[in-house]
Amino acid sequence: MAPVSFLPKLFRWVFSVLMVILVLSSVAIVAAILIDPKLPPGTHFGPVTRDVGGQPASFVLQANGGDSDFTAHLFNGTINIFVKQAGGLVEVVKHHGLPVMLIDTIFLAVLFELLRRLFRNVGRGESFTRQTVQLVQLVGGALIAFSLVSAFVEHWFVQSVYLYLADHATATISGSPIQLPRIKDFGWPHGDGGSPVFFSGLLVLALSEVFRQGLALKTENELTV
């Protein structure tokens, strides 16, 4: 009898812990959506440095009376965006960003639960069973579905934030002021077909076919014997 590897058991516990953490995170996000907390007057944070388009960018929220002003320096300061009294921007980001975070968190919780069950079966020596094949297929299908859904919700989020900035932000490029065009329709989101998550889903579905054929061969050999 082949020795039992400790890795399936380890992965099972890791995915179990991650799944619990994500479920609790989902509950916290739902609570934040329902409570709808407001930005405290005079909130200040930053500068926060992030990578945008391969270039460093900094973001600052600076107190201004009972509100806060938002400033973004992009592409080494070549592009600057300033929003006076940015409480409305924070509300837009919150109302559209929290649902996106909730969808991402729920997907990861479901994915880790499927992986937990998968490695539970592998640990039992049930790699080529109908249930295992179905779990692998579900993982692949979940990855593909998430890549498509996330493309739409992220597109919705970016469009909402951009429309607010077009109405309220002051932008400059190399010191020259510009007016952001108010584009009401961004068109259909594209790029989901080229998402690494989408191709990962296709790869997992292809792998599920290997498991399915392995199950068929195992069943055929058992019938022959």
Backbone torsions as a table, in degrees:
resi	resn	phi	psi	omega
1	MET	NA	132.5	-177.5
2	ALA	-66.3	140.3	178.6
3	PRO	-64.3	145.4	-179.2
4	VAL	-83.4	126.3	179.2
5	SER	-78.3	146.8	178.7
6	PHE	-82.1	-14.1	-175.7
7	LEU	-62.2	-44.9	178.3
8	PRO	-57.6	-40.4	179.1
9	LYS	-66.5	-40.8	178.6
10	LEU	-62.3	-48.0	179.6
11	PHE	-62.1	-37.9	-179.9
12	ARG	-61.0	-44.1	-179.6
13	TRP	-71.3	-37.8	178.5
14	VAL	-62.0	-46.4	-180.0
15	PHE	-68.3	-30.6	176.6
16	SER	-64.9	-45.2	179.7
17	VAL	-64.6	-44.8	180.0
18	LEU	-62.9	-38.6	179.8
19	MET	-64.1	-42.2	178.7
20	VAL	-63.8	-43.3	179.2
21	ILE	-60.7	-41.7	-178.3
22	LEU	-71.1	-34.6	175.8
23	VAL	-63.1	-44.6	177.6
24	LEU	-63.5	-37.5	177.6
25	SER	-64.7	-39.0	178.2
26	SER	-62.8	-41.5	178.1
27	VAL	-62.7	-40.5	179.7
28	ALA	-65.1	-40.0	179.5
29	ILE	-66.6	-42.6	177.3
30	VAL	-60.2	-42.1	178.3
31	ALA	-62.5	-40.2	178.5
32	ALA	-64.8	-37.8	178.2
33	ILE	-65.0	-42.3	-177.9
34	LEU	-72.5	-41.3	-178.9
35	ILE	-73.0	-34.2	179.4
36	ASP	54.4	64.2	-179.1
37	PRO	-65.9	148.6	-179.6
38	LYS	-102.1	155.0	177.4
39	LEU	-70.6	123.4	179.9
40	PRO	-60.0	143.5	179.1
41	PRO	-57.3	135.0	176.8
42	GLY	73.1	27.2	179.2
43	THR	-67.4	139.7	179.3
44	HIS	-136.8	133.8	168.6
45	PHE	-154.3	159.2	178.0
46	GLY	103.4	179.6	6.2
47	PRO	-74.2	141.0	176.3
48	VAL	-107.1	126.5	-177.6
49	THR	-99.6	131.3	178.0
50	ARG	-137.0	164.8	176.5
51	ASP	-97.7	120.3	179.3
52	VAL	-125.7	117.9	-179.5
53	GLY	61.9	29.9	-179.7
54	GLY	80.2	4.3	-179.5
55	GLN	-124.1	149.3	179.3
56	PRO	-67.7	143.1	177.8
57	ALA	-140.0	148.9	178.9
58	SER	-127.4	147.5	-177.3
59	PHE	-131.7	135.7	-177.9
60	VAL	-134.9	135.3	171.2
61	LEU	-116.5	111.8	-172.1
62	GLN	-115.0	134.6	-178.5
63	ALA	-61.6	138.3	178.0
64	ASN	-146.8	91.2	-177.2
65	GLY	66.2	-127.4	179.1
66	GLY	-89.9	8.9	-179.9
67	ASP	-134.0	-167.0	179.0
68	SER	-140.3	145.2	176.5
69	ASP	-99.3	142.6	-178.5
70	PHE	-112.4	132.5	177.9
71	THR	-130.7	133.8	176.2
72	ALA	-124.8	129.0	175.7
73	HIS	-111.5	113.5	-174.8
74	LEU	-112.9	151.3	176.1
75	PHE	52.1	56.9	178.2
76	ASN	57.6	35.0	177.3
77	GLY	85.0	1.9	178.5
78	THR	-64.8	-39.2	178.0
79	ILE	-114.9	129.0	178.3
80	ASN	-125.7	135.2	178.8
81	ILE	-125.2	128.6	-178.7
82	PHE	-126.7	130.7	177.5
83	VAL	-123.2	113.6	178.8
84	LYS	-80.1	135.8	-177.4
85	GLN	50.9	71.6	-170.6
86	ALA	-84.9	17.8	177.9
87	GLY	-58.8	-36.1	177.9
88	GLY	-65.6	-37.6	177.5
89	LEU	-64.1	-41.6	178.0
90	VAL	-61.9	-39.4	178.6
91	GLU	-64.4	-40.9	178.0
92	VAL	-63.4	-45.8	179.3
93	VAL	-61.7	-40.5	-178.6
94	LYS	-67.8	-49.5	-174.9
95	HIS	-68.6	-26.7	179.7
96	HIS	-102.2	-25.9	-178.3
97	GLY	-80.2	-37.0	-179.3
98	LEU	-62.2	-42.8	175.6
99	PRO	-60.9	-36.3	177.1
100	VAL	-63.9	-45.0	177.6
101	MET	-61.0	-38.8	-179.7
102	LEU	-64.4	-43.8	178.9
103	ILE	-62.3	-44.8	179.0
104	ASP	-61.5	-42.9	-177.3
105	THR	-67.8	-43.0	178.5
106	ILE	-63.5	-41.6	178.9
107	PHE	-60.2	-46.9	-179.3
108	LEU	-63.7	-37.0	178.0
109	ALA	-63.5	-44.2	178.1
110	VAL	-64.2	-43.3	-179.8
111	LEU	-61.2	-45.3	-179.4
112	PHE	-67.5	-32.5	176.4
113	GLU	-66.8	-41.2	177.0
114	LEU	-63.5	-42.1	178.9
115	LEU	-67.1	-36.0	177.0
116	ARG	-60.8	-45.3	179.4
117	ARG	-66.3	-37.3	-179.5
118	LEU	-62.8	-48.0	-178.7
119	PHE	-73.7	-22.3	171.8
120	ARG	-63.4	-43.9	178.4
121	ASN	-66.5	-40.7	179.1
122	VAL	-62.8	-40.7	178.4
123	GLY	-63.3	-28.1	177.4
124	ARG	-84.3	-1.3	-176.8
125	GLY	79.2	22.8	-178.0
126	GLU	-109.5	51.6	-178.0
127	SER	-70.0	-38.8	-177.5
128	PHE	-108.5	72.9	174.8
129	THR	-129.2	163.1	-179.0
130	ARG	-61.3	-40.0	-179.3
131	GLN	-63.9	-40.6	179.7
132	THR	-65.2	-43.1	177.6
133	VAL	-59.8	-43.3	179.5
134	GLN	-64.3	-37.7	178.4
135	LEU	-64.6	-42.6	178.4
136	VAL	-63.6	-41.0	177.6
137	GLN	-63.4	-39.7	178.9
138	LEU	-65.1	-39.1	177.8
139	VAL	-61.5	-46.9	179.0
140	GLY	-62.6	-44.6	179.1
141	GLY	-64.2	-38.5	179.1
142	ALA	-64.8	-39.7	179.0
143	LEU	-64.0	-43.3	179.9
144	ILE	-66.7	-45.7	179.9
145	ALA	-61.2	-41.8	-179.3
146	PHE	-65.5	-39.4	-179.8
147	SER	-61.7	-35.5	179.9
148	LEU	-76.1	-45.8	-179.0
149	VAL	-64.9	-43.8	-178.1
150	SER	-64.6	-32.4	177.8
151	ALA	-61.5	-40.1	-178.8
152	PHE	-73.4	-45.0	-176.4
153	VAL	-70.6	-35.5	177.2
154	GLU	-69.8	-36.6	175.0
155	HIS	-61.1	-43.5	178.0
156	TRP	-62.2	-41.7	179.7
157	PHE	-65.4	-49.2	-178.5
158	VAL	-62.5	-41.1	-179.8
159	GLN	-64.3	-40.4	-179.9
160	SER	-64.8	-43.8	179.5
161	VAL	-66.3	-41.9	-178.9
162	TYR	-63.2	-42.5	-179.8
163	LEU	-61.7	-37.7	177.3
164	TYR	-65.6	-44.1	-179.9
165	LEU	-64.1	-37.4	179.6
166	ALA	-61.9	-30.8	-178.4
167	ASP	-89.1	-26.5	-170.3
168	HIS	-124.2	-13.1	-172.5
169	ALA	-93.6	151.2	170.1
170	THR	-107.5	122.0	-175.6
171	ALA	-118.9	145.4	175.0
172	THR	-134.6	145.3	174.1
173	ILE	-122.7	115.8	-176.5
174	SER	53.2	38.0	176.8
175	GLY	87.8	-9.3	-179.3
176	SER	-95.4	123.9	-178.9
177	PRO	-69.0	143.6	177.2
178	ILE	-135.2	159.7	176.1
179	GLN	-108.1	119.6	178.4
180	LEU	-65.6	127.8	178.5
181	PRO	-66.4	140.5	-179.6
182	ARG	-90.1	92.9	-179.0
183	ILE	-91.5	110.1	-177.5
184	LYS	-78.8	-28.5	-177.0
185	ASP	-124.6	110.9	178.6
186	PHE	-81.0	-3.3	-174.7
187	GLY	79.5	-176.7	179.5
188	TRP	-73.3	140.8	177.3
189	PRO	-62.9	141.4	178.9
190	HIS	-127.9	166.8	179.1
191	GLY	98.6	-11.2	-179.4
192	ASP	-65.3	-32.1	178.5
193	GLY	-67.3	-20.8	178.6
194	GLY	-101.2	8.9	-178.8
195	SER	-69.2	138.2	175.3
196	PRO	-58.4	-32.5	178.4
197	VAL	-65.3	-40.2	179.3
198	PHE	-61.7	-48.0	-179.3
199	PHE	-68.8	-31.9	175.0
200	SER	-62.9	-39.9	177.2
201	GLY	-62.3	-42.4	177.3
202	LEU	-62.7	-40.7	179.7
203	LEU	-64.1	-42.3	179.5
204	VAL	-66.3	-38.3	176.9
205	LEU	-64.1	-38.3	176.0
206	ALA	-64.0	-39.4	177.5
207	LEU	-64.6	-35.2	178.7
208	SER	-63.6	-30.2	177.2
209	GLU	-68.0	-34.6	175.7
210	VAL	-63.9	-44.0	177.4
211	PHE	-62.7	-39.9	-178.6
212	ARG	-64.3	-42.8	179.0
213	GLN	-69.4	-34.6	175.9
214	GLY	-63.3	-39.1	177.3
215	LEU	-64.7	-40.8	179.5
216	ALA	-64.2	-41.9	178.4
217	LEU	-65.9	-40.0	178.6
218	LYS	-62.6	-44.7	179.3
219	THR	-64.1	-40.2	-179.5
220	GLU	-65.4	-40.4	179.0
221	ASN	-66.4	-38.7	178.5
222	GLU	-64.0	-38.7	178.9
223	LEU	-69.3	-35.9	179.7
224	THR	-66.2	-42.9	179.0
225	VAL	-67.0	NA	NA
